[in-house]
């Protein structure tokens, strides 16, 4: 059973930084994608950034390009999201998610179409406020 556990959320002032971590376990192969999604009340969950465990290819939501960086540590089955220059519009619950690459082919598809996601973490709150 795949399990995803997020950590690192919290309260940060505008312009500040946070680093989210996702600890993954239970994968039976090395051919998967992990991503970060976020959701605010009343809105659909959106893909923020996704990364392939296979070739390291990445995808970023346009609004976070240049501010967020996704990275992985395959040896530890961990994925990180370094968030900088945070604004109140980044306030949301952030979820770690995973799916086999055989289901999606590209990480972009995972991030753009959350319905492909097979596994979800419990979420971690990120609040950007002064």
Secondary structure, DSSP 4 states (H G I P E B T S, - for coil): --EEEEE--EEE-TT--EEEEEEEE--SSS-EEEEEEEE-TTS--EEEEEEETTT--EEE-GGGTTTEEEEEEGGGTEEEEEE-S--GGG-EEEEEEEEEHHHHSSHHHHHH-GGG--EE---EEEEE--
